[in-house]
Amino acid sequence: MNDSVAASDSAPAPAVDLGALQVAVIGAGNMGGPVARTMLVAGVQGEHLLIANSSPASSERAAAVLGATAASSRSEALAKADVVVLGVKPYQVLDLAVDLREELAAGAIVISLAAGITLAQIEQALPDGTAVVRAMPNTPISVGEGAVGLMRGGAVTDAQHQLVHALFSRAGMAVDITEEQVHAFIGAAGSLPAFVFTIIEAMTDEGVRLGMKRDLASSLVQQTVRGAATMLRDTGVHPAVAKNGVSSPGGTTVQGLAALEREGVRAGVAAAMAAAAESSRELSKG
Ligand SMILES: NC(=O)c1ccc[n+]([C@@H]2O[C@H](COP(=O)([O-])OP(=O)(O)OC[C@H]3O[C@@H](n4cnc5c(N)ncnc54)[C@H](OP(=O)(O)O)[C@@H]3O)[C@@H](O)[C@H]2O)c1
């Protein structure tokens, strides 16, 4: 595995005016919805972001929730689209790309969210020279605190690359990664929220077992996890140094840390991330 994923280029949030951009989201579901939302927050106008789900009624429901516009058909959504987001399930995405051949506006950028479907597969299904980007977001983009890995296809110009970064500029963090790095990205960001949610749930339950009311335990754990992450990010201090800083000799924290290591929490977290990355690698083999 390439270990340079953490050091991938992260383009600065570029000053690109998205106010006139036309976007079509084909499949605004669990992930297409938050992606549409982050693009709206970044500056795409609701009347310019058209949603085409599997039925007009579903498109209208999603559009109403997001403050976007329901397309009456996929063709209507695509007719003027500068950017087309493919938010359908991975098994549907290549058939959809083939269908788009006749409907894609000239010069449109296609952004695929599909896990395990490569740039080459999508490019092959679309007209020659189509600009294709793979985006791998995680769910905290829905609150502007997520991470998105962006993989750039061969036909994407620098201006189009900048535009895609602008579209994800309010997602939290958008980084350029290679398709080889996407598996590590899934372990360290894509699937990671679920692991963190599980750890937060466990911490909260234990707070309750120790005698705290659930809402207080919940708030304290969430604030502390958030605060610890923010402290590391804002100070640049290494986690081990921060940990040592709160570990007095023979004190409460070292006792807790020793128990954490005895229970294999570090190994468990590593195993979860490795399993997610391996599963992503298997998926991409088809
Ligand atoms: N969920 C995640 O955490 C996550 C993370 C990273 C990437 N992804 C990727 O995101 C993609 C979508 O996954 P999801 O979890 O968001 O699935 P989902 O919630 O089932 O959403 C799929 C969407 O596609 C729509 N759709 C289905 N058939 C369609 C068609 N023929 N034409 C137009 N729209 C159609 C569905 O519309 P209806 O609602 O009308 O059925 C729905 O809005 C996948 O490729 C997945 O790999 C997901």
The ligand as an SDF file (V2000), in Angstrom:
LIG
                    3D

 48 52  0  0  0  0  0  0  0  0999 V2000
  -23.5320    5.5050    1.5870 N   0  0  0  0  0  0  0  0  0  0  0  0
  -22.2300    5.7600    1.7500 C   0  0  0  0  0  0  0  0  0  0  0  0
  -21.7070    5.9180    2.8780 O   0  0  0  0  0  0  0  0  0  0  0  0
  -21.3340    5.9230    0.5410 C   0  0  0  0  0  0  0  0  0  0  0  0
  -20.0300    6.3830    0.7240 C   0  0  0  0  0  0  0  0  0  0  0  0
  -19.2320    6.5800   -0.4040 C   0  0  0  0  0  0  0  0  0  0  0  0
  -19.7400    6.3010   -1.6680 C   0  0  0  0  0  0  0  0  0  0  0  0
  -21.0010    5.8400   -1.8070 N   0  0  0  0  0  0  0  0  0  0  0  0
  -21.4960    5.5560   -3.1530 C   0  0  0  0  0  0  0  0  0  0  0  0
  -22.6620    6.3290   -3.3700 O   0  0  0  0  0  0  0  0  0  0  0  0
  -23.4690    5.6580   -4.3300 C   0  0  0  0  0  0  0  0  0  0  0  0
  -24.8870    5.6410   -3.8450 C   0  0  0  0  0  0  0  0  0  0  0  0
  -24.9760    4.8950   -2.6520 O   0  0  0  0  0  0  0  0  0  0  0  0
  -26.0920    5.2700   -1.5820 P   0  0  0  0  0  0  0  0  0  0  0  0
  -25.7030    4.6100   -0.3300 O   0  0  0  0  0  0  0  0  0  0  0  0
  -26.3130    6.7520   -1.5950 O   0  0  0  0  0  0  0  0  0  0  0  0
  -27.3620    4.5510   -2.2560 O   0  0  0  0  0  0  0  0  0  0  0  0
  -28.9050    4.9390   -2.1110 P   0  0  0  0  0  0  0  0  0  0  0  0
  -29.1680    5.6370   -0.8400 O   0  0  0  0  0  0  0  0  0  0  0  0
  -29.6690    3.6900   -2.4300 O   0  0  0  0  0  0  0  0  0  0  0  0
  -29.1420    5.9670   -3.2770 O   0  0  0  0  0  0  0  0  0  0  0  0
  -29.1990    5.5950   -4.6210 C   0  0  0  0  0  0  0  0  0  0  0  0
  -29.9670    6.6580   -5.3640 C   0  0  0  0  0  0  0  0  0  0  0  0
  -30.0020    6.2760   -6.7400 O   0  0  0  0  0  0  0  0  0  0  0  0
  -31.3200    6.4980   -7.2110 C   0  0  0  0  0  0  0  0  0  0  0  0
  -31.5920    5.6330   -8.3740 N   0  0  0  0  0  0  0  0  0  0  0  0
  -31.7360    4.2910   -8.4020 C   0  0  0  0  0  0  0  0  0  0  0  0
  -31.9650    3.8850   -9.6810 N   0  0  0  0  0  0  0  0  0  0  0  0
  -31.9620    5.0120  -10.4370 C   0  0  0  0  0  0  0  0  0  0  0  0
  -32.1380    5.2690  -11.8150 C   0  0  0  0  0  0  0  0  0  0  0  0
  -32.3750    4.2770  -12.6800 N   0  0  0  0  0  0  0  0  0  0  0  0
  -32.0890    6.5530  -12.2550 N   0  0  0  0  0  0  0  0  0  0  0  0
  -31.8640    7.5690  -11.3880 C   0  0  0  0  0  0  0  0  0  0  0  0
  -31.6710    7.3940  -10.0680 N   0  0  0  0  0  0  0  0  0  0  0  0
  -31.7310    6.1300   -9.6050 C   0  0  0  0  0  0  0  0  0  0  0  0
  -32.2060    6.1860   -6.0510 C   0  0  0  0  0  0  0  0  0  0  0  0
  -33.4530    6.8030   -6.2750 O   0  0  0  0  0  0  0  0  0  0  0  0
  -34.7550    6.3720   -5.4300 P   0  0  0  0  0  0  0  0  0  0  0  0
  -34.5430    6.9650   -4.0800 O   0  0  0  0  0  0  0  0  0  0  0  0
  -35.8460    6.9960   -6.2180 O   0  0  0  0  0  0  0  0  0  0  0  0
  -34.7790    4.8710   -5.4400 O   0  0  0  0  0  0  0  0  0  0  0  0
  -31.4170    6.8190   -4.9100 C   0  0  0  0  0  0  0  0  0  0  0  0
  -31.7080    8.1960   -4.8190 O   0  0  0  0  0  0  0  0  0  0  0  0
  -22.9010    4.2570   -4.5120 C   0  0  0  0  0  0  0  0  0  0  0  0
  -22.2810    4.1710   -5.7640 O   0  0  0  0  0  0  0  0  0  0  0  0
  -21.9330    4.1150   -3.3750 C   0  0  0  0  0  0  0  0  0  0  0  0
  -20.8070    3.3030   -3.7540 O   0  0  0  0  0  0  0  0  0  0  0  0
  -21.8150    5.6530   -0.7330 C   0  0  0  0  0  0  0  0  0  0  0  0
  1  2  1  0
  2  3  2  0
  2  4  1  0
  4  5  1  0
  4 48  2  0
  5  6  2  0
  6  7  1  0
  7  8  2  0
  8  9  1  0
  8 48  1  0
  9 10  1  0
  9 46  1  0
 10 11  1  0
 11 12  1  0
 11 44  1  0
 12 13  1  0
 13 14  1  0
 14 15  2  0
 14 16  1  0
 14 17  1  0
 17 18  1  0
 18 19  2  0
 18 20  1  0
 18 21  1  0
 21 22  1  0
 22 23  1  0
 23 24  1  0
 23 42  1  0
 24 25  1  0
 25 26  1  0
 25 36  1  0
 26 27  1  0
 26 35  1  0
 27 28  2  0
 28 29  1  0
 29 30  1  0
 29 35  2  0
 30 31  1  0
 30 32  2  0
 32 33  1  0
 33 34  2  0
 34 35  1  0
 36 37  1  0
 36 42  1  0
 37 38  1  0
 38 39  2  0
 38 40  1  0
 38 41  1  0
 42 43  1  0
 44 45  1  0
 44 46  1  0
 46 47  1  0
M  CHG  2   8   1  16  -1
M  END
$$$$
